[in-house]
């Protein structure tokens, strides 16, 4: 917890108890925090990963609230949303907007702030961190530096995660 307090202070953010717990949760959450092994609604999080996949879970604000309100009954959804926005503005976390299964999109939160892409599994809906080839990362970063209209980029690949590949190829 001390690391999170230090990180908040180093970014000029007051480390209240709720803020520390929210940051700690986003940085440490895994699919296991939301699903039991064998749960039919679980993403492919319990399958062995390929060399490219990082197995962190990307929670929504609603999921973060639902998990933390059990320990912090006074925690409101508004506090969670405002805190996540504050963290993103101060470079503590990042977010990814995904359009999933015809919905209007869901904002998911990511502990990694360095450049990387995501793989959205078209079968189970899992969102995986996906490292980019350095030349593509360099080109995307260069576009943001040279074009005044661009300030950041996000790349979401759509396909099948390792756990769903056998189901999708059959």
N, C-alpha and C positions, 0 to 999 in steps of 0.2 A: 504494500500500500504506500510505503514511503516513496517509491519510485514514481508513482502516479502523482503524489503531492508535489514532488520536485518538478515533474514535467508540467503540471498546471502552473506552478509559480513561475517557471522559466518562460512561459508564454504569456505571463501577465494575467492569468485567470485565478481568481480566488478559489482555493481548494475547499469548498464546503463538503460536508460528509456525502451529500447526494451526488455532487459532481465527481468526487473520487470514486464512489461506487459505480457510477455509470461508466466512467472511463475504464475502470478495472474490468467491468463486465464486457465492454466492447473488445477490449484487448485480449481477453482470455476466453471468450465464449467459444464453444464447440457445438456441433450438432447434438451431442449427447446431452446438452443442457435443455434441449427442447423435445427430444424424441428418445424413446427406448429402443434398444436393438430389436429388430424384427417388426417394428411399427410400420404398418403399410403406408402411412403418410410420410415417413421419413425419407429424406433425399438419400442418394447413394453414399452417404457419409460414412457408413460402416464398412465399405468395401475397400480393398487395398487400392492405394492410389498409384498413378503412374508417376514417372519422374517429374513431369511438368506440373502436376496438380499439388497445390498446397491445401491442406484440409481444414482451414479455418471456416467458421460459419459466419455469414453476413446477415446479422439480425435486422429486423425492422424496428422502428421505435415502439410499436405495439408489443413486439416480443420482449424487448428490453424492459418495458414497463411491467408486463405480466410476470416476468421472472423476479424483478427487484421489489415489486410492491409487496411480495410475501414477507420480505425482511424489513421493508421501509413502508409501512401502511400509509403514511402521509404523502408519499410520492405521487404526484399527479402526472398525467400524460403530457400536460402543457410543459411541466418542468423538464420532462424527458426530451420533448421536441426542442425546446429552447436551449437546453444544455448540449444536445447533439449539434445544433446549428452553431453554437458558440465554439465547440470543439473543432468543428470543420473550418470555421473562419480563422481559427488560431493554429491550424496545421497539426492538430493532435490526432485526427482521424480523417477519413475520406468517405465519400458516399458514392453510390452507383444507382442510377435510375434504370430500372429494367421494365420492359413490357413483357409480361408473362401470361401465356394462355389467354390472350385477348383482353386482359384487364387494361385499365388505364395506366398502369405502371405502379411500381412499388419502389420506394426509396430504401435501399439497403445500406448498412454501415460497415465500413472496412477498417480494420486496425492498421493496415499498411497504407502509408501515404506516398511511398515511392512509386514511380511509374510502373504500371503493370496492366495487363488486360484481364478480362474475366471470361470464363466459359460458362454459359447458361445451358444446363442440360435440358434438352427439349422433352425428355421423358419424365424425370423426377422433379425438375425445377431447381435443383441445386445450383448455386452460384459459386464457382471455384476461381481462386486466384490463378492466373496464367501468365507466367513471365514471357516477355517479348524478346525477340532477337534484337541485339543491341543496335543494329543498323535501322530497324524500323522505329525503335524507341527514339533514336537520334533524329530521324526525319520528322517524326511527330513533334518532338520538342522544338526542332528548328522552325517548323511551321508556326508554332505559337509565338516564337521570338520575332519572326519576320513579318507576320501579318497582324496589324493592329486590331483586326476584328476578332482574332482568336486569343483566348487566354488560358485554355486548358483543353484536354482531350480525354475521352473515354472510349475504350474499345471493348465491346461485348461480343464474343464469338458464340455462336449457337451450334450445338451438336449434342453428343452423348458423352456423359461422364463414364469413367472406367466401369462402374457398377452396372450401368445401363447399356453398355455397348453390345453385350450378347443379346439383349432383348430387342434392340433396335436393328440389328443386322439380320435377325431371323425373319 
